[in-house]
């Protein structure tokens, strides 16, 4: 449970970090790119300081695919926000966890009735917490690409940890390789568009700051899955808890209004997290 809590808190920090970057009109793409660089650097430094981590070379192929999905998902997410708005992009992307849960069942995960009930509640909580109040016009296709990418990333993490039995590759090296591959693909993408990385101190510092919670969120999520906590529980609770905390912080700090939908979502999220935390 500790690993999931740390991953949740780090993911929440990431969300609010992006809000601050946008306020300061900083280049989000450059920050993301340098963030991937520093994430991989952290991992390889920690690896050299420890001899307790092995690596299965079969995981390299999964790390390459995940690295590509990371950078693709980010670009589609950013494009979807511009065309579909932040609220609708968030609700579609987070609700894609439904498909993750379905695939997890096909991969052999079995939940008891209480766990299934909690997952069911968490999905409804995600919907109410992220659903926009205003009517939405026709959606641009990028929103579905972003949601599909999010689903594939979650499924690959579940699949990878089902293959890794009794080794330590679930954490440090695998996480570092994912971010290194994301950096390489991001760099190639930038060069192809002739959008060369900027070496401004503000962007480098922001990338370094972002890398700390970003690396930790993926690393500890991997460790939670390696503890054989079902992915069909990890991802709904992770998404649900992140949104729950983000909404609460937005209400308390940013003075955002709490609507009826958000109130229902908060109540459902608290119930879901309580039930599953008791299980864990």
URPETA-V384616 format. One record per pair of residues at least 12 apart in sequence whose C-alpha atoms are under 10 Angstrom apart, sorted by sequence separation. I is the first residue (numbers start at 1). J is the second residue. D is the distance in whole Angstrom. If there is no record, write none. Layout:
i = (I & I)
j = (J & J)
d = (D & D)
This chain:
i = (77 & 18 & 76 & 77 & 157 & 221 & 18 & 221 & 248 & 247 & 77 & 221 & 101 & 244 & 247 & 248 & 101 & 247 & 98 & 244 & 245 & 98 & 243 & 244 & 243 & 244 & 244 & 245 & 98 & 240 & 241 & 244 & 97 & 240 & 243 & 244 & 96 & 95 & 240 & 241 & 94 & 95 & 97 & 240 & 241 & 244 & 95 & 239 & 240 & 36 & 95 & 241 & 94 & 95 & 179 & 237 & 240 & 241 & 94 & 240 & 36 & 92 & 36 & 91 & 92 & 95 & 179 & 237 & 238 & 90 & 91 & 94 & 95 & 179 & 236 & 237 & 90 & 91 & 93 & 236 & 33 & 91 & 92 & 32 & 90 & 91 & 92 & 176 & 179 & 237 & 90 & 91 & 175 & 178 & 237 & 89 & 90 & 91 & 175 & 29 & 32 & 87 & 88 & 89 & 90 & 176 & 234 & 87 & 88 & 89 & 172 & 175 & 176 & 233 & 86 & 87 & 88 & 172 & 175 & 29 & 87 & 88 & 174 & 175 & 29 & 86 & 87 & 88 & 172 & 173 & 85 & 87 & 88 & 171 & 172 & 175 & 233 & 88 & 96 & 100 & 103 & 107 & 171 & 172 & 174 & 29 & 87 & 99 & 109 & 170 & 171 & 28 & 89 & 93 & 96 & 97 & 100 & 101 & 104 & 170 & 171 & 172 & 85 & 88 & 92 & 93 & 96 & 97 & 100 & 103 & 104 & 107 & 170 & 171 & 172 & 229 & 84 & 91 & 92 & 93 & 95 & 96 & 99 & 100 & 103 & 107 & 170 & 171 & 84 & 89 & 90 & 93 & 94 & 96 & 97 & 98 & 99 & 100 & 101 & 102 & 109 & 169 & 170 & 171 & 84 & 85 & 89 & 92 & 93 & 96 & 97 & 100 & 101 & 104 & 108 & 169 & 170 & 171 & 84 & 88 & 89 & 92 & 93 & 96 & 97 & 99 & 100 & 103 & 104 & 107 & 168 & 170 & 171 & 83 & 84 & 90 & 91 & 92 & 93 & 94 & 95 & 96 & 99 & 100 & 103 & 170 & 83 & 84 & 89 & 90 & 93 & 94 & 97 & 169 & 170 & 82 & 83 & 84 & 85 & 89 & 93 & 96 & 97 & 100 & 168 & 80 & 81 & 83 & 84 & 167 & 80 & 83 & 166 & 79 & 80 & 81 & 157 & 161 & 165 & 79 & 80 & 81 & 160 & 161 & 164 & 165 & 79 & 80 & 161 & 162 & 165 & 78 & 79 & 80 & 157 & 158 & 161 & 162 & 76 & 77 & 78 & 80 & 157 & 160 & 161 & 76 & 77 & 80 & 159 & 160 & 161 & 162 & 75 & 76 & 77 & 79 & 158 & 161 & 76 & 77 & 78 & 157 & 158 & 162 & 73 & 76 & 77 & 157 & 162 & 73 & 75 & 76 & 77 & 158 & 161 & 75 & 76 & 158 & 73 & 74 & 77 & 158 & 159 & 72 & 73 & 76 & 77 & 158 & 72 & 73 & 157 & 158 & 73 & 74 & 73 & 74 & 155 & 158 & 69 & 72 & 73 & 154 & 155 & 158 & 71 & 72 & 154 & 69 & 70 & 73 & 69 & 70 & 73 & 154 & 155 & 68 & 69 & 154 & 66 & 69 & 70 & 69 & 151 & 66 & 67 & 65 & 66 & 65 & 66 & 66 & 62 & 65 & 66 & 63 & 62 & 63 & 62 & 62 & 63 & 62 & 59 & 58 & 59 & 59 & 58 & 59 & 58 & 56 & 67 & 70 & 71 & 66 & 69 & 70 & 59 & 63 & 67 & 68 & 71 & 72 & 126 & 56 & 59 & 63 & 66 & 67 & 68 & 70 & 71 & 75 & 122 & 125 & 126 & 129 & 55 & 56 & 57 & 62 & 63 & 66 & 67 & 69 & 70 & 71 & 74 & 54 & 55 & 56 & 60 & 63 & 64 & 65 & 66 & 67 & 68 & 69 & 70 & 71 & 72 & 119 & 122 & 123 & 126 & 127 & 130 & 53 & 54 & 55 & 56 & 59 & 60 & 63 & 64 & 67 & 68 & 71 & 72 & 119 & 122 & 123 & 125 & 126 & 129 & 130 & 53 & 54 & 55 & 59 & 62 & 63 & 64 & 66 & 67 & 68 & 70 & 71 & 118 & 119 & 121 & 122 & 125 & 126 & 129 & 52 & 53 & 54 & 55 & 62 & 63 & 64 & 65 & 66 & 67 & 68 & 69 & 70 & 71 & 116 & 119 & 120 & 121 & 122 & 123 & 124 & 125 & 126 & 52 & 53 & 54 & 55 & 56 & 57 & 60 & 61 & 63 & 64 & 65 & 67 & 68 & 72 & 115 & 116 & 119 & 122 & 123 & 126 & 129 & 130 & 53 & 54 & 55 & 56 & 59 & 60 & 63 & 64 & 67 & 68 & 71 & 115 & 118 & 119 & 122 & 125 & 126 & 129 & 53 & 54 & 55 & 63 & 67 & 109 & 111 & 118 & 121 & 122 & 125 & 52 & 53 & 54 & 64 & 109 & 110 & 53 & 60 & 64 & 109 & 111 & 119 & 50 & 108 & 109 & 110 & 111 & 109 & 109 & 47 & 105 & 46 & 47 & 104 & 105 & 133 & 46 & 104 & 105 & 133 & 43 & 44 & 103 & 104 & 133 & 43 & 44 & 47 & 101 & 103 & 104 & 129 & 132 & 133 & 42 & 43 & 46 & 101 & 102 & 129 & 131 & 132 & 43 & 44 & 45 & 100 & 101 & 128 & 129 & 130 & 131 & 40 & 43 & 44 & 100 & 101 & 128 & 129 & 130 & 40 & 43 & 44 & 99 & 101 & 128 & 129 & 40 & 42 & 43 & 98 & 101 & 127 & 128 & 129 & 131 & 40 & 41 & 97 & 100 & 101 & 127 & 128 & 129 & 130 & 39 & 40 & 41 & 43 & 44 & 100 & 125 & 126 & 128 & 129 & 39 & 40 & 43 & 98 & 125 & 127 & 128 & 129 & 38 & 39 & 40 & 41 & 97 & 98 & 125 & 127 & 128 & 129 & 37 & 39 & 40 & 41 & 97 & 125 & 126 & 129 & 36 & 39 & 40 & 96 & 124 & 125 & 126 & 128 & 129 & 38 & 39 & 40 & 94 & 95 & 124 & 125 & 128 & 36 & 37 & 38 & 40 & 94 & 97 & 123 & 125 & 126 & 36 & 37 & 39 & 40 & 122 & 125 & 126 & 35 & 36 & 37 & 39 & 95 & 121 & 124 & 125 & 36 & 37 & 38 & 94 & 123 & 124 & 125 & 33 & 36 & 37 & 94 & 121 & 122 & 123 & 125 & 35 & 36 & 37 & 121 & 122 & 125 & 35 & 36 & 120 & 121 & 122 & 124 & 33 & 34 & 37 & 94 & 121 & 122 & 123 & 32 & 33 & 36 & 37 & 118 & 119 & 121 & 122 & 32 & 33 & 118 & 121 & 122 & 33 & 34 & 120 & 121 & 33 & 34 & 90 & 118 & 119 & 32 & 33 & 118 & 119 & 122 & 117 & 118 & 30 & 118 & 119 & 29 & 30 & 33 & 115 & 118 & 119 & 117 & 118 & 117 & 30 & 115 & 116 & 29 & 114 & 115 & 114 & 34 & 33 & 34 & 115 & 30 & 33 & 34 & 114 & 29 & 30 & 31 & 38 & 42 & 30 & 31 & 29 & 30 & 35 & 39 & 29 & 30 & 34 & 35 & 38 & 39 & 42 & 27 & 30 & 33 & 34 & 35 & 37 & 38 & 41 & 42 & 27 & 31 & 32 & 33 & 34 & 35 & 36 & 37 & 38 & 39 & 40 & 31 & 32 & 34 & 35 & 36 & 38 & 39 & 43 & 30 & 31 & 34 & 35 & 38 & 39 & 42 & 43 & 29 & 30 & 31 & 32 & 33 & 34 & 35 & 36 & 37 & 38 & 39 & 27 & 28 & 31 & 32 & 34 & 35 & 36 & 39 & 40 & 26 & 27 & 30 & 31 & 32 & 34 & 35 & 38 & 39 & 43 & 26 & 30 & 31 & 34 & 35 & 38 & 39 & 28 & 29 & 31 & 32 & 33 & 36 & 28 & 31 & 32 & 35 & 36 & 26 & 31 & 35 & 21 & 21 & 18 & 17 & 17 & 18 & 17 & 14 & 15 & 14 & 17 & 13 & 14 & 14 & 13 & 14 & 10 & 13 & 14 & 12 & 13 & 10 & 11 & 12 & 10 & 11 & 14 & 9 & 10 & 11 & 13 & 8 & 10 & 11 & 12 & 7 & 10 & 11 & 6 & 7 & 9 & 10 & 11 & 7 & 8 & 9 & 10 & 7 & 8 & 6 & 7 & 8 & 10 & 6 & 7 & 5 & 6 & 7 & 8 & 3 & 4 & 6 & 7 & 8 & 3 & 6 & 7 & 5 & 6 & 7 & 3 & 4 & 5 & 7 & 3 & 4 & 7 & 2 & 3 & 4 & 3 & 4 & 5 & 3 & 4 & 2 & 3 & 4 & 2 & 3 & 1 & 3 & 4 & 1 & 11 & 12 & 15 & 1 & 11 & 15 & 8 & 9 & 12 & 13 & 4 & 8 & 11 & 12 & 16 & 4 & 7 & 8 & 11 & 12 & 15 & 8 & 9 & 10 & 11 & 12 & 1 & 4 & 5 & 8 & 9 & 12 & 13 & 16 & 4 & 8 & 12 & 16 & 7 & 8 & 11 & 5 & 9 & 4 & 5 & 8 & 9 & 12 & 1 & 1 & 1 & 1 & 2 & 1)
j = (89 & 31 & 89 & 90 & 170 & 234 & 32 & 235 & 262 & 262 & 93 & 238 & 119 & 262 & 265 & 266 & 120 & 266 & 119 & 265 & 266 & 120 & 265 & 266 & 266 & 267 & 268 & 269 & 123 & 265 & 266 & 269 & 123 & 266 & 269 & 270 & 123 & 123 & 268 & 269 & 123 & 124 & 126 & 269 & 270 & 273 & 125 & 269 & 270 & 67 & 126 & 272 & 126 & 127 & 211 & 269 & 272 & 273 & 127 & 273 & 70 & 126 & 71 & 126 & 127 & 130 & 214 & 272 & 273 & 126 & 127 & 130 & 131 & 215 & 272 & 273 & 127 & 128 & 130 & 273 & 71 & 129 & 130 & 71 & 129 & 130 & 131 & 215 & 218 & 276 & 130 & 131 & 215 & 218 & 277 & 130 & 131 & 132 & 216 & 71 & 74 & 129 & 130 & 131 & 132 & 218 & 276 & 130 & 131 & 132 & 215 & 218 & 219 & 276 & 130 & 131 & 132 & 216 & 219 & 74 & 132 & 133 & 219 & 220 & 75 & 132 & 133 & 134 & 218 & 219 & 132 & 134 & 135 & 218 & 219 & 222 & 280 & 136 & 144 & 148 & 151 & 155 & 219 & 220 & 222 & 78 & 136 & 148 & 158 & 219 & 220 & 78 & 139 & 143 & 146 & 147 & 150 & 151 & 154 & 220 & 221 & 222 & 136 & 139 & 143 & 144 & 147 & 148 & 151 & 154 & 155 & 158 & 221 & 222 & 223 & 280 & 136 & 143 & 144 & 145 & 147 & 148 & 151 & 152 & 155 & 159 & 222 & 223 & 137 & 142 & 143 & 146 & 147 & 149 & 150 & 151 & 152 & 153 & 154 & 155 & 162 & 222 & 223 & 224 & 138 & 139 & 143 & 146 & 147 & 150 & 151 & 154 & 155 & 158 & 162 & 223 & 224 & 225 & 139 & 143 & 144 & 147 & 148 & 151 & 152 & 154 & 155 & 158 & 159 & 162 & 223 & 225 & 226 & 139 & 140 & 146 & 147 & 148 & 149 & 150 & 151 & 152 & 155 & 156 & 159 & 226 & 140 & 141 & 146 & 147 & 150 & 151 & 154 & 226 & 227 & 140 & 141 & 142 & 143 & 147 & 151 & 154 & 155 & 158 & 226 & 139 & 140 & 142 & 143 & 226 & 140 & 143 & 226 & 140 & 141 & 142 & 218 & 222 & 226 & 141 & 142 & 143 & 222 & 223 & 226 & 227 & 142 & 143 & 224 & 225 & 228 & 142 & 143 & 144 & 221 & 222 & 225 & 226 & 141 & 142 & 143 & 145 & 222 & 225 & 226 & 142 & 143 & 146 & 225 & 226 & 227 & 228 & 142 & 143 & 144 & 146 & 225 & 228 & 144 & 145 & 146 & 225 & 226 & 230 & 142 & 145 & 146 & 226 & 231 & 143 & 145 & 146 & 147 & 228 & 231 & 146 & 147 & 229 & 145 & 146 & 149 & 230 & 231 & 145 & 146 & 149 & 150 & 231 & 146 & 147 & 231 & 232 & 148 & 149 & 149 & 150 & 231 & 234 & 146 & 149 & 150 & 231 & 232 & 235 & 149 & 150 & 232 & 148 & 149 & 152 & 149 & 150 & 153 & 234 & 235 & 149 & 150 & 235 & 149 & 152 & 153 & 153 & 235 & 152 & 153 & 152 & 153 & 153 & 154 & 156 & 153 & 156 & 157 & 156 & 156 & 157 & 157 & 159 & 160 & 160 & 160 & 160 & 161 & 163 & 163 & 164 & 164 & 164 & 175 & 178 & 179 & 175 & 178 & 179 & 169 & 173 & 177 & 178 & 181 & 182 & 236 & 167 & 170 & 174 & 177 & 178 & 179 & 181 & 182 & 186 & 233 & 236 & 237 & 240 & 167 & 168 & 169 & 174 & 175 & 178 & 179 & 181 & 182 & 183 & 186 & 167 & 168 & 169 & 173 & 176 & 177 & 178 & 179 & 180 & 181 & 182 & 183 & 184 & 185 & 232 & 235 & 236 & 239 & 240 & 243 & 167 & 168 & 169 & 170 & 173 & 174 & 177 & 178 & 181 & 182 & 185 & 186 & 233 & 236 & 237 & 239 & 240 & 243 & 244 & 168 & 169 & 170 & 174 & 177 & 178 & 179 & 181 & 182 & 183 & 185 & 186 & 233 & 234 & 236 & 237 & 240 & 241 & 244 & 168 & 169 & 170 & 171 & 178 & 179 & 180 & 181 & 182 & 183 & 184 & 185 & 186 & 187 & 232 & 235 & 236 & 237 & 238 & 239 & 240 & 241 & 242 & 169 & 170 & 171 & 172 & 173 & 174 & 177 & 178 & 180 & 181 & 182 & 184 & 185 & 189 & 232 & 233 & 236 & 239 & 240 & 243 & 246 & 247 & 171 & 172 & 173 & 174 & 177 & 178 & 181 & 182 & 185 & 186 & 189 & 233 & 236 & 237 & 240 & 243 & 244 & 247 & 172 & 173 & 174 & 182 & 186 & 228 & 230 & 237 & 240 & 241 & 244 & 172 & 173 & 174 & 184 & 229 & 230 & 174 & 181 & 185 & 230 & 232 & 240 & 172 & 230 & 231 & 232 & 233 & 232 & 233 & 172 & 230 & 172 & 173 & 230 & 231 & 259 & 173 & 231 & 232 & 260 & 171 & 172 & 231 & 232 & 261 & 172 & 173 & 176 & 230 & 232 & 233 & 258 & 261 & 262 & 172 & 173 & 176 & 231 & 232 & 259 & 261 & 262 & 174 & 175 & 176 & 231 & 232 & 259 & 260 & 261 & 262 & 172 & 175 & 176 & 232 & 233 & 260 & 261 & 262 & 173 & 176 & 177 & 232 & 234 & 261 & 262 & 174 & 176 & 177 & 232 & 235 & 261 & 262 & 263 & 265 & 175 & 176 & 232 & 235 & 236 & 262 & 263 & 264 & 265 & 175 & 176 & 177 & 179 & 180 & 236 & 261 & 262 & 264 & 265 & 176 & 177 & 180 & 235 & 262 & 264 & 265 & 266 & 176 & 177 & 178 & 179 & 235 & 236 & 263 & 265 & 266 & 267 & 176 & 178 & 179 & 180 & 236 & 264 & 265 & 268 & 176 & 179 & 180 & 236 & 264 & 265 & 266 & 268 & 269 & 179 & 180 & 181 & 235 & 236 & 265 & 266 & 269 & 178 & 179 & 180 & 182 & 236 & 239 & 265 & 267 & 268 & 179 & 180 & 182 & 183 & 265 & 268 & 269 & 179 & 180 & 181 & 183 & 239 & 265 & 268 & 269 & 181 & 182 & 183 & 239 & 268 & 269 & 270 & 179 & 182 & 183 & 240 & 267 & 268 & 269 & 271 & 182 & 183 & 184 & 268 & 269 & 272 & 183 & 184 & 268 & 269 & 270 & 272 & 182 & 183 & 186 & 243 & 270 & 271 & 272 & 182 & 183 & 186 & 187 & 268 & 269 & 271 & 272 & 183 & 184 & 269 & 272 & 273 & 185 & 186 & 272 & 273 & 186 & 187 & 243 & 271 & 272 & 186 & 187 & 272 & 273 & 276 & 272 & 273 & 186 & 274 & 275 & 186 & 187 & 190 & 272 & 275 & 276 & 275 & 276 & 276 & 190 & 275 & 276 & 190 & 275 & 276 & 276 & 197 & 197 & 198 & 279 & 195 & 198 & 199 & 279 & 195 & 196 & 197 & 204 & 208 & 197 & 198 & 197 & 198 & 203 & 207 & 198 & 199 & 203 & 204 & 207 & 208 & 211 & 197 & 200 & 203 & 204 & 205 & 207 & 208 & 211 & 212 & 198 & 202 & 203 & 204 & 205 & 206 & 207 & 208 & 209 & 210 & 211 & 203 & 204 & 206 & 207 & 208 & 210 & 211 & 215 & 203 & 204 & 207 & 208 & 211 & 212 & 215 & 216 & 203 & 204 & 205 & 206 & 207 & 208 & 209 & 210 & 211 & 212 & 213 & 202 & 203 & 206 & 207 & 209 & 210 & 211 & 214 & 215 & 202 & 203 & 206 & 207 & 208 & 210 & 211 & 214 & 215 & 219 & 203 & 207 & 208 & 211 & 212 & 215 & 216 & 206 & 207 & 209 & 210 & 211 & 214 & 207 & 210 & 211 & 214 & 215 & 206 & 211 & 215 & 203 & 206 & 206 & 206 & 209 & 210 & 210 & 209 & 210 & 210 & 213 & 210 & 211 & 212 & 212 & 213 & 210 & 213 & 214 & 213 & 214 & 212 & 213 & 214 & 213 & 214 & 217 & 213 & 214 & 215 & 217 & 213 & 215 & 216 & 217 & 213 & 216 & 217 & 213 & 214 & 216 & 217 & 218 & 215 & 216 & 217 & 218 & 216 & 217 & 216 & 217 & 218 & 220 & 217 & 218 & 217 & 218 & 219 & 220 & 216 & 217 & 219 & 220 & 221 & 217 & 220 & 221 & 220 & 221 & 222 & 219 & 220 & 221 & 223 & 220 & 221 & 224 & 220 & 221 & 222 & 222 & 223 & 224 & 223 & 224 & 223 & 224 & 225 & 224 & 225 & 224 & 227 & 229 & 227 & 238 & 239 & 242 & 229 & 239 & 243 & 237 & 238 & 241 & 242 & 234 & 238 & 241 & 242 & 246 & 235 & 238 & 239 & 242 & 243 & 246 & 240 & 241 & 242 & 243 & 244 & 234 & 237 & 238 & 241 & 242 & 245 & 246 & 249 & 238 & 242 & 246 & 250 & 242 & 243 & 246 & 241 & 245 & 241 & 242 & 245 & 246 & 249 & 276 & 277 & 278 & 279 & 280 & 280)
d = (7 & 10 & 10 & 9 & 10 & 8 & 10 & 9 & 10 & 8 & 9 & 9 & 9 & 9 & 10 & 9 & 10 & 8 & 9 & 8 & 9 & 9 & 10 & 6 & 9 & 9 & 10 & 10 & 7 & 9 & 10 & 7 & 8 & 9 & 9 & 8 & 9 & 7 & 9 & 7 & 9 & 9 & 10 & 6 & 8 & 10 & 10 & 10 & 9 & 10 & 7 & 9 & 7 & 7 & 10 & 9 & 8 & 7 & 8 & 8 & 10 & 10 & 9 & 7 & 9 & 9 & 10 & 8 & 9 & 10 & 6 & 8 & 10 & 8 & 9 & 6 & 10 & 9 & 10 & 10 & 9 & 8 & 9 & 9 & 10 & 5 & 9 & 8 & 10 & 8 & 6 & 6 & 8 & 10 & 9 & 9 & 8 & 8 & 9 & 10 & 9 & 10 & 8 & 10 & 9 & 10 & 9 & 6 & 7 & 10 & 10 & 7 & 9 & 8 & 10 & 7 & 6 & 10 & 6 & 9 & 6 & 10 & 9 & 10 & 8 & 9 & 9 & 10 & 10 & 10 & 10 & 10 & 10 & 9 & 7 & 8 & 10 & 8 & 9 & 10 & 10 & 9 & 6 & 10 & 9 & 9 & 10 & 9 & 10 & 8 & 8 & 9 & 9 & 8 & 10 & 9 & 9 & 9 & 10 & 10 & 9 & 9 & 9 & 9 & 7 & 8 & 6 & 10 & 6 & 10 & 7 & 9 & 10 & 6 & 9 & 8 & 8 & 10 & 8 & 9 & 8 & 7 & 7 & 8 & 7 & 8 & 6 & 6 & 8 & 9 & 9 & 7 & 7 & 9 & 8 & 9 & 9 & 9 & 9 & 10 & 10 & 10 & 6 & 10 & 8 & 10 & 6 & 9 & 4 & 7 & 6 & 7 & 9 & 7 & 10 & 10 & 10 & 10 & 6 & 8 & 9 & 6 & 8 & 6 & 10 & 10 & 6 & 10 & 8 & 9 & 9 & 8 & 8 & 8 & 6 & 10 & 9 & 10 & 9 & 8 & 9 & 10 & 9 & 10 & 10 & 6 & 7 & 9 & 8 & 9 & 7 & 9 & 8 & 9 & 10 & 10 & 9 & 9 & 10 & 8 & 8 & 10 & 10 & 9 & 9 & 9 & 10 & 8 & 7 & 9 & 7 & 9 & 9 & 9 & 8 & 9 & 10 & 8 & 8 & 10 & 5 & 8 & 10 & 9 & 8 & 10 & 7 & 5 & 10 & 9 & 10 & 9 & 8 & 9 & 9 & 9 & 6 & 8 & 9 & 7 & 9 & 9 & 7 & 9 & 6 & 6 & 7 & 8 & 10 & 9 & 9 & 8 & 9 & 7 & 9 & 9 & 7 & 8 & 9 & 8 & 9 & 8 & 9 & 10 & 10 & 6 & 5 & 10 & 10 & 10 & 10 & 5 & 8 & 10 & 9 & 8 & 9 & 10 & 8 & 8 & 9 & 8 & 9 & 9 & 5 & 9 & 10 & 6 & 8 & 8 & 8 & 9 & 9 & 9 & 5 & 10 & 8 & 10 & 10 & 8 & 7 & 8 & 10 & 10 & 10 & 10 & 10 & 10 & 8 & 10 & 6 & 9 & 9 & 10 & 10 & 10 & 8 & 7 & 10 & 8 & 8 & 7 & 10 & 9 & 9 & 10 & 6 & 9 & 10 & 8 & 10 & 9 & 9 & 9 & 7 & 10 & 9 & 9 & 9 & 7 & 7 & 10 & 10 & 9 & 10 & 9 & 10 & 8 & 10 & 8 & 10 & 10 & 10 & 8 & 8 & 10 & 8 & 9 & 9 & 9 & 8 & 8 & 9 & 7 & 9 & 5 & 10 & 9 & 6 & 10 & 10 & 10 & 10 & 9 & 8 & 9 & 9 & 9 & 8 & 6 & 6 & 10 & 6 & 8 & 10 & 7 & 7 & 6 & 10 & 9 & 8 & 8 & 9 & 7 & 7 & 8 & 9 & 9 & 9 & 8 & 10 & 7 & 7 & 9 & 8 & 8 & 6 & 5 & 9 & 10 & 8 & 6 & 6 & 5 & 6 & 7 & 8 & 6 & 6 & 9 & 10 & 6 & 7 & 10 & 5 & 5 & 8 & 7 & 10 & 5 & 9 & 8 & 4 & 9 & 9 & 6 & 9 & 9 & 9 & 7 & 7 & 9 & 7 & 8 & 6 & 9 & 9 & 8 & 8 & 9 & 8 & 8 & 8 & 9 & 9 & 9 & 10 & 9 & 9 & 9 & 10 & 10 & 9 & 9 & 10 & 10 & 10 & 9 & 9 & 9 & 9 & 10 & 8 & 10 & 9 & 6 & 9 & 8 & 6 & 9 & 9 & 9 & 6 & 9 & 7 & 7 & 10 & 9 & 8 & 9 & 7 & 9 & 9 & 9 & 7 & 8 & 7 & 8 & 9 & 8 & 9 & 7 & 6 & 9 & 8 & 8 & 7 & 8 & 7 & 9 & 9 & 10 & 8 & 9 & 10 & 9 & 9 & 10 & 7 & 9 & 10 & 10 & 8 & 10 & 10 & 9 & 6 & 8 & 10 & 10 & 10 & 8 & 9 & 9 & 7 & 10 & 7 & 10 & 8 & 7 & 8 & 9 & 9 & 9 & 7 & 7 & 10 & 9 & 8 & 10 & 6 & 8 & 6 & 7 & 9 & 10 & 9 & 10 & 10 & 9 & 10 & 9 & 7 & 10 & 7 & 8 & 9 & 8 & 10 & 9 & 10 & 10 & 8 & 5 & 10 & 10 & 9 & 9 & 10 & 7 & 6 & 7 & 8 & 9 & 7 & 8 & 9 & 5 & 9 & 10 & 10 & 5 & 5 & 10 & 8 & 8 & 9 & 8 & 9 & 6 & 8 & 10 & 8 & 7 & 9 & 8 & 8 & 9 & 8 & 8 & 9 & 9 & 4 & 10 & 9 & 10 & 9 & 9 & 10 & 7 & 5 & 7 & 7 & 9 & 10 & 9 & 10 & 5 & 7 & 10 & 9 & 8 & 9 & 7 & 8 & 10 & 7 & 8 & 10 & 10 & 9 & 5 & 8 & 6 & 7 & 7 & 9 & 9 & 6 & 5 & 10 & 9 & 4 & 9 & 9 & 9 & 9 & 8 & 9 & 10 & 9 & 7 & 7 & 10 & 9 & 7 & 9 & 9 & 9 & 8 & 10 & 8 & 9 & 5 & 6 & 10 & 8 & 9 & 5 & 8 & 9 & 6 & 9 & 9 & 9 & 9 & 7 & 5 & 9 & 8 & 9 & 7 & 9 & 8 & 9 & 10 & 6 & 6 & 9 & 10 & 7 & 9 & 9 & 10 & 5 & 9 & 6 & 6 & 8 & 8 & 9 & 10 & 7 & 9 & 10 & 8 & 8 & 10 & 9 & 10 & 8 & 9 & 10 & 6 & 9 & 10 & 9 & 10 & 8 & 5 & 9 & 9 & 9 & 6 & 8 & 9 & 10 & 8 & 9 & 6 & 10 & 10 & 8 & 7 & 9 & 7 & 5 & 9 & 10 & 8 & 8 & 9 & 9 & 9 & 9 & 10 & 9 & 9 & 6 & 8 & 9 & 6 & 10 & 9 & 8 & 10 & 9 & 8 & 7 & 9 & 9 & 8 & 9 & 8 & 9 & 10 & 9 & 9 & 10 & 9 & 9 & 9 & 10 & 6 & 9 & 9 & 7 & 9 & 9 & 10 & 9 & 8 & 8 & 7 & 8 & 8 & 10 & 10 & 10 & 6 & 9 & 8 & 6 & 10 & 8 & 9 & 9 & 9 & 9 & 9 & 8 & 8 & 9 & 9 & 9 & 9 & 5 & 10 & 8 & 4 & 9 & 9 & 5 & 8 & 7 & 7 & 5 & 6 & 6 & 7 & 8 & 10 & 10 & 8 & 9 & 9 & 7 & 7 & 8 & 9 & 8 & 8 & 9 & 10 & 9 & 6 & 6 & 10 & 6 & 7 & 7 & 8 & 8 & 7 & 9 & 5 & 10 & 9 & 5 & 10 & 6 & 9 & 7 & 8 & 8 & 8 & 9 & 9 & 9 & 9 & 10 & 9 & 8 & 10 & 9 & 9 & 8 & 9 & 8 & 9 & 9 & 9 & 9 & 9 & 8 & 10 & 9 & 9 & 9 & 7 & 10 & 10 & 7 & 10 & 9 & 9 & 9 & 10 & 7 & 10 & 7 & 7 & 9 & 9 & 8 & 7 & 10 & 5 & 7 & 9 & 8 & 7 & 10 & 10 & 10 & 9 & 9 & 9 & 8 & 7 & 6 & 9 & 9 & 10 & 5 & 9 & 9 & 10 & 8 & 9 & 7 & 7 & 8 & 4 & 10 & 10 & 7 & 7 & 9 & 10 & 8 & 9 & 10 & 9 & 10 & 6 & 9 & 9 & 7 & 6 & 9 & 8 & 9 & 9 & 7 & 9 & 10 & 5 & 6 & 9 & 9 & 6 & 9 & 9 & 9 & 10 & 7 & 6 & 10 & 5 & 9 & 8 & 9 & 7 & 9 & 10 & 10 & 9 & 10 & 9 & 9 & 9 & 10 & 9 & 10 & 9 & 9 & 7 & 6 & 10 & 6 & 8 & 10 & 8 & 8 & 7 & 8 & 8 & 9 & 9 & 9 & 10 & 10 & 10 & 9 & 8 & 7 & 7 & 7 & 9 & 9 & 7 & 6 & 6 & 9 & 9 & 9 & 10 & 9 & 8 & 10 & 10 & 9 & 10 & 9 & 10 & 7 & 10 & 10 & 10 & 6)
